[in-house]
Amino acid sequence: MVFGFSGDPPLDVKLVQSWARPGGNFTGMSYLAIELVGKRIELLKEWLPQTRRIAVLARPQHPGEHLERMASEEVVAKLGIELSYFPYTSRSFLPARNLSELETAFRAIVQDQCDALVVFPDSAMYEVSERIAGFALEAKLPSVSGWSSFANKGLL
């Protein structure tokens, strides 16, 4: 069985024994690129030196979220900026059906007076990425995410 996973398959869900030796009948790839999480924040700071606080919008249910959050916290500490975390927990398996929790997160980001937005990518966030991009544009928040498809939908 071949998988595409947005997390760490050996660590997060014990899908395989290790990257080097998956074992069983599984093989695949992960879309998680932890080393790039910090780079995106560094680029935001480089492009916008006045940045003091970034908003991170993420789904806690995403298997790689905790790793992306740790990497983000490390880089903001090095850069001397603040990170405000805004979880988006959709009650639906199809997040685009009910956007009320997403809208609540948007209001909180505006209230927190963040200077930029980082969106942790996963398939559910991708589903609502056009709405997130619209929010970032309305709020005049420079934004970045991990997949080019997010940028193609306007999240840049």
Backbone as CSV, one residue per row, in Angstrom:
resi,resn,N_x,N_y,N_z,CA_x,CA_y,CA_z,C_x,C_y,C_z
1,MET,0.845,-1.161,0.000,0.000,0.000,0.000,0.899,1.236,0.000
2,VAL,0.605,2.174,-0.876,1.366,3.406,-0.985,0.519,4.534,-0.385
3,PHE,1.132,5.355,0.458,0.393,6.435,1.099,1.046,7.778,0.832
4,GLY,0.243,8.815,0.908,0.698,10.198,0.968,0.164,10.722,2.282
5,PHE,1.022,11.239,3.132,0.637,11.583,4.499,1.201,12.952,4.842
6,SER,0.444,13.741,5.564,0.914,15.074,5.952,1.243,15.077,7.434
7,GLY,2.241,14.349,7.779,2.703,14.219,9.154,3.934,13.337,9.143
8,ASP,4.274,12.774,10.274,5.418,11.870,10.390,4.877,10.448,10.565
9,PRO,4.803,9.647,9.491,4.164,8.333,9.550,4.697,7.403,10.647
10,PRO,6.023,7.333,10.891,6.465,6.460,11.974,6.111,7.012,13.360
11,LEU,6.210,8.315,13.521,6.040,8.922,14.835,4.578,9.201,15.172
12,ASP,3.844,9.827,14.271,2.496,10.302,14.578,1.446,9.205,14.665
13,VAL,1.466,8.282,13.750,0.388,7.283,13.719,0.889,5.844,13.649
14,LYS,2.192,5.658,13.781,2.784,4.316,13.747,2.355,3.547,12.489
15,LEU,2.235,4.288,11.383,1.846,3.691,10.112,2.948,2.775,9.584
16,VAL,4.201,3.181,9.809,5.346,2.372,9.405,6.337,2.327,10.568
17,GLN,7.281,1.386,10.504,8.269,1.255,11.573,9.275,2.400,11.556
18,SER,9.755,2.764,10.373,10.694,3.871,10.229,10.714,4.272,8.763
19,TRP,11.337,5.418,8.481,11.473,5.843,7.096,12.384,4.889,6.331
20,ALA,13.464,4.483,6.953,14.439,3.628,6.272,13.894,2.230,6.026
21,ARG,13.141,1.708,6.977,12.594,0.358,6.866,11.118,0.381,7.273
22,PRO,10.255,0.700,6.300,8.839,0.841,6.638,8.212,-0.443,7.188
23,GLY,8.654,-1.588,6.671,8.095,-2.854,7.133,6.703,-3.082,6.571
24,GLY,6.213,-4.272,6.729,4.861,-4.599,6.286,4.647,-4.309,4.821
25,ASN,3.438,-3.924,4.504,3.049,-3.663,3.121,2.850,-2.177,2.837
26,PHE,3.515,-1.315,3.613,3.342,0.124,3.456,4.613,0.795,2.957
27,THR,4.429,1.779,2.123,5.495,2.683,1.724,4.823,3.979,1.305
28,GLY,5.564,5.032,1.195,4.931,6.276,0.785,5.795,7.475,1.051
29,MET,5.121,8.611,1.186,5.832,9.862,1.385,5.045,10.753,2.329
30,SER,5.749,11.708,2.917,5.124,12.694,3.778,5.242,14.056,3.113
31,TYR,4.195,14.850,3.261,4.205,16.213,2.735,4.752,17.194,3.770
32,LEU,5.100,16.696,4.950,5.586,17.533,6.036,7.049,17.876,5.805
33,ALA,7.362,19.154,5.807,8.735,19.622,5.607,9.056,20.606,6.738
34,ILE,9.387,20.067,7.888,9.599,20.867,9.088,10.653,21.949,8.882
35,GLU,11.725,21.636,8.167,12.789,22.629,7.986,12.309,23.856,7.221
36,LEU,11.214,23.740,6.496,10.693,24.878,5.740,9.726,25.741,6.548
37,VAL,9.211,25.205,7.643,8.282,25.972,8.477,8.958,27.246,8.970
38,GLY,10.133,27.100,9.552,10.870,28.255,10.043,11.298,29.183,8.932
39,LYS,11.655,28.623,7.789,12.094,29.438,6.652,10.986,30.381,6.194
40,ARG,9.757,29.901,6.194,8.639,30.758,5.792,8.513,31.959,6.737
41,ILE,8.679,31.716,8.028,8.595,32.807,9.004,9.782,33.753,8.836
42,GLU,10.966,33.197,8.604,12.140,34.048,8.363,11.931,34.943,7.143
43,LEU,11.343,34.395,6.095,11.082,35.193,4.896,10.080,36.306,5.174
44,LEU,9.032,35.996,5.934,8.075,37.043,6.299,8.782,38.184,7.023
45,LYS,9.638,37.840,7.968,10.356,38.856,8.740,11.325,39.644,7.849
46,GLU,11.964,38.946,6.924,12.888,39.620,6.005,12.144,40.593,5.094
47,TRP,11.010,40.148,4.559,10.238,40.985,3.643,9.543,42.123,4.373
48,LEU,9.173,41.865,5.628,8.439,42.847,6.425,9.145,43.030,7.762
49,PRO,10.227,43.783,7.786,11.040,43.903,9.004,10.274,44.453,10.204
50,GLN,9.174,45.172,9.962,8.395,45.725,11.063,7.523,44.678,11.757
51,THR,7.526,43.457,11.272,6.707,42.392,11.852,7.114,42.132,13.296
52,ARG,6.139,42.206,14.182,6.378,41.952,15.604,5.599,40.744,16.120
53,ARG,4.470,40.448,15.463,3.623,39.337,15.918,3.020,38.639,14.700
54,ILE,3.182,37.338,14.665,2.565,36.574,13.579,1.458,35.696,14.149
55,ALA,0.441,35.540,13.342,-0.659,34.639,13.675,-0.402,33.312,12.986
56,VAL,-0.565,32.231,13.717,-0.506,30.896,13.131,-1.908,30.315,13.190
57,LEU,-2.438,29.999,12.022,-3.749,29.366,11.913,-3.512,27.906,11.566
58,ALA,-3.996,27.004,12.422,-3.708,25.581,12.224,-4.840,24.719,12.779
59,ARG,-4.903,23.519,12.273,-5.863,22.533,12.794,-5.137,21.596,13.751
60,PRO,-5.502,21.600,15.028,-4.856,20.710,15.994,-5.019,19.226,15.640
61,GLN,-6.039,18.888,14.863,-6.264,17.491,14.470,-5.247,17.001,13.451
62,HIS,-4.557,17.911,12.799,-3.580,17.530,11.778,-2.399,16.833,12.447
63,PRO,-2.022,15.655,11.981,-0.960,14.891,12.653,0.383,15.604,12.767
64,GLY,0.734,16.461,11.839,2.029,17.131,11.897,1.990,18.489,12.585
65,GLU,0.830,18.889,13.059,0.651,20.229,13.621,1.598,20.504,14.776
66,HIS,1.771,19.573,15.683,2.621,19.817,16.857,4.079,20.038,16.450
67,LEU,4.536,19.347,15.411,5.911,19.540,14.938,6.073,20.907,14.265
68,GLU,5.079,21.300,13.468,5.134,22.605,12.818,5.078,23.726,13.861
69,ARG,4.269,23.522,14.881,4.153,24.542,15.933,5.468,24.687,16.702
70,MET,6.098,23.573,17.047,7.385,23.633,17.755,8.436,24.344,16.906
71,ALA,8.493,24.010,15.627,9.465,24.648,14.734,9.192,26.144,14.625
72,SER,7.928,26.525,14.580,7.562,27.940,14.502,7.964,28.679,15.768
73,GLU,7.717,28.075,16.910,8.061,28.705,18.186,9.575,28.902,18.322
74,GLU,10.339,27.949,17.816,11.802,28.080,17.864,12.284,29.262,17.033
75,VAL,11.752,29.401,15.816,12.243,30.464,14.932,11.784,31.844,15.394
76,VAL,10.562,31.971,15.918,10.137,33.299,16.378,10.956,33.743,17.584
77,ALA,11.361,32.792,18.427,12.215,33.131,19.566,13.559,33.675,19.075
78,LYS,14.116,33.058,18.030,15.390,33.526,17.465,15.258,34.897,16.811
79,LEU,14.102,35.160,16.219,13.887,36.415,15.501,13.408,37.539,16.415
80,GLY,13.048,37.204,17.644,12.581,38.220,18.573,11.179,38.726,18.274
81,ILE,10.355,37.877,17.693,8.965,38.257,17.444,8.050,37.321,18.226
82,GLU,6.777,37.656,18.261,5.796,36.863,19.003,4.978,36.011,18.048
83,LEU,4.509,34.906,18.573,3.639,34.010,17.827,2.332,33.913,18.591
84,SER,1.236,34.131,17.892,-0.094,33.918,18.454,-0.710,32.745,17.704
85,TYR,-1.157,31.757,18.453,-1.675,30.520,17.868,-3.196,30.549,17.858
86,PHE,-3.770,30.248,16.694,-5.214,30.237,16.538,-5.643,28.883,15.966
87,PRO,-6.147,28.006,16.830,-6.578,26.694,16.345,-7.911,26.790,15.611
88,TYR,-8.004,26.030,14.557,-9.263,25.915,13.814,-9.710,24.473,13.922
89,THR,-10.717,24.254,14.725,-11.236,22.904,14.903,-12.627,22.836,14.295
90,SER,-12.715,22.271,13.141,-13.991,22.133,12.452,-14.733,20.933,13.018
91,ARG,-16.003,21.120,13.275,-16.812,20.001,13.774,-17.185,19.040,12.656
92,SER,-17.064,19.503,11.444,-17.442,18.705,10.287,-16.201,18.092,9.643
93,PHE,-16.365,16.918,9.064,-15.283,16.331,8.284,-15.089,17.099,6.982
94,LEU,-16.092,17.870,6.616,-16.027,18.730,5.432,-16.075,20.174,5.924
95,PRO,-14.921,20.769,6.227,-14.881,22.077,6.876,-15.601,23.189,6.141
96,ALA,-15.705,23.114,4.826,-16.328,24.200,4.069,-17.839,24.269,4.292
97,ARG,-18.424,23.252,4.920,-19.861,23.274,5.160,-20.258,24.196,6.309
98,ASN,-19.365,24.365,7.262,-19.655,25.226,8.407,-18.396,26.038,8.713
99,LEU,-18.431,27.299,8.376,-17.251,28.148,8.539,-17.304,29.005,9.801
100,SER,-18.255,28.737,10.694,-18.402,29.596,11.874,-17.156,29.576,12.757
101,GLU,-16.543,28.425,12.957,-15.337,28.364,13.793,-14.147,29.047,13.109
102,LEU,-14.111,28.983,11.806,-13.059,29.672,11.057,-13.238,31.182,11.189
103,GLU,-14.461,31.641,11.081,-14.743,33.071,11.231,-14.402,33.547,12.641
104,THR,-14.629,32.711,13.645,-14.256,33.046,15.023,-12.746,33.219,15.130
105,ALA,-11.986,32.333,14.496,-10.525,32.447,14.498,-10.091,33.733,13.790
106,PHE,-10.744,34.089,12.691,-10.407,35.317,11.972,-10.594,36.542,12.878
107,ARG,-11.731,36.594,13.584,-11.978,37.733,14.474,-10.908,37.817,15.559
108,ALA,-10.506,36.676,16.091,-9.476,36.654,17.138,-8.131,37.134,16.597
109,ILE,-7.798,36.773,15.368,-6.540,37.219,14.752,-6.529,38.736,14.614
110,VAL,-7.640,39.308,14.170,-7.739,40.756,14.025,-7.632,41.430,15.394
111,GLN,-8.331,40.904,16.382,-8.289,41.469,17.736,-6.879,41.431,18.316
112,ASP,-6.109,40.414,17.975,-4.763,40.248,18.513,-3.741,41.151,17.813
113,GLN,-4.173,41.864,16.797,-3.341,42.820,16.057,-2.054,42.188,15.520
114,CYS,-2.220,41.071,14.854,-1.076,40.386,14.247,-0.653,41.115,12.971
115,ASP,0.632,40.991,12.640,1.194,41.662,11.477,1.238,40.781,10.235
116,ALA,1.156,39.472,10.426,1.243,38.530,9.301,0.553,37.230,9.708
117,LEU,0.264,36.418,8.712,-0.456,35.162,8.927,0.323,34.002,8.328
118,VAL,0.486,32.943,9.127,1.080,31.689,8.659,0.002,30.627,8.795
119,VAL,-0.258,29.911,7.720,-1.269,28.858,7.731,-0.566,27.518,7.569
120,PHE,-0.756,26.624,8.543,-0.192,25.279,8.424,-1.061,24.498,7.432
121,PRO,-0.449,23.925,6.416,-1.234,23.266,5.372,-1.645,21.842,5.746
122,ASP,-2.847,21.512,5.408,-3.335,20.133,5.394,-4.544,20.116,4.473
123,SER,-5.103,18.961,4.229,-6.176,18.881,3.231,-7.416,19.661,3.654
124,ALA,-7.732,19.684,4.935,-8.907,20.433,5.388,-8.683,21.937,5.254
125,MET,-7.467,22.398,5.564,-7.164,23.819,5.397,-7.174,24.191,3.913
126,TYR,-6.719,23.273,3.081,-6.747,23.523,1.649,-8.189,23.728,1.180
127,GLU,-9.095,22.956,1.735,-10.504,23.050,1.348,-11.074,24.450,1.613
128,VAL,-10.591,25.114,2.650,-11.097,26.448,2.995,-10.076,27.544,2.666
129,SER,-9.066,27.211,1.879,-7.972,28.153,1.622,-8.414,29.416,0.879
130,GLU,-9.402,29.325,0.013,-9.871,30.531,-0.668,-10.488,31.500,0.330
131,ARG,-11.224,30.977,1.302,-11.819,31.840,2.324,-10.719,32.437,3.211
132,ILE,-9.698,31.655,3.531,-8.582,32.166,4.333,-7.854,33.269,3.562
133,ALA,-7.628,33.051,2.281,-6.962,34.059,1.452,-7.800,35.338,1.391
134,GLY,-9.112,35.189,1.286,-9.994,36.354,1.279,-9.898,37.128,2.584
135,PHE,-9.872,36.407,3.691,-9.719,37.052,5.000,-8.400,37.815,5.077
136,ALA,-7.297,37.176,4.661,-5.978,37.812,4.727,-5.967,39.093,3.896
137,LEU,-6.594,39.057,2.745,-6.664,40.238,1.894,-7.491,41.344,2.561
138,GLU,-8.666,40.984,3.086,-9.532,41.959,3.765,-8.824,42.579,4.976
139,ALA,-8.107,41.752,5.731,-7.436,42.218,6.945,-6.074,42.840,6.659
140,LYS,-5.675,42.830,5.382,-4.368,43.362,4.966,-3.225,42.674,5.714
141,LEU,-3.331,41.347,5.802,-2.302,40.546,6.461,-1.468,39.811,5.424
142,PRO,-0.187,40.116,5.325,0.674,39.283,4.478,0.581,37.848,4.992
143,SER,0.558,36.905,4.087,0.330,35.524,4.508,1.219,34.559,3.741
144,VAL,1.406,33.401,4.351,2.210,32.362,3.727,1.709,31.006,4.228
145,SER,1.884,30.010,3.380,1.560,28.642,3.758,2.557,27.712,3.095
146,GLY,2.394,26.433,3.324,3.407,25.489,2.910,3.273,24.864,1.534
147,TRP,2.151,25.018,0.882,1.973,24.377,-0.413,1.721,25.451,-1.471
148,SER,2.267,25.237,-2.653,2.069,26.205,-3.729,0.586,26.353,-4.087
149,SER,-0.193,25.316,-3.895,-1.617,25.395,-4.207,-2.330,26.433,-3.342
150,PHE,-1.819,26.680,-2.128,-2.385,27.734,-1.298,-2.094,29.095,-1.936
151,ALA,-0.870,29.292,-2.394,-0.518,30.551,-3.055,-1.349,30.738,-4.323
152,ASN,-1.568,29.673,-5.053,-2.363,29.746,-6.274,-3.792,30.175,-5.984
153,LYS,-4.280,29.902,-4.781,-5.631,30.310,-4.400,-5.647,31.700,-3.778
154,GLY,-4.487,32.356,-3.710,-4.434,33.729,-3.231,-3.822,33.920,-1.859
155,LEU,-3.319,32.864,-1.261,-2.766,32.979,0.083,-1.269,33.253,0.012
156,LEU,-0.934,34.468,-0.370,0.469,34.890,-0.432,0.518,36.404,-0.323
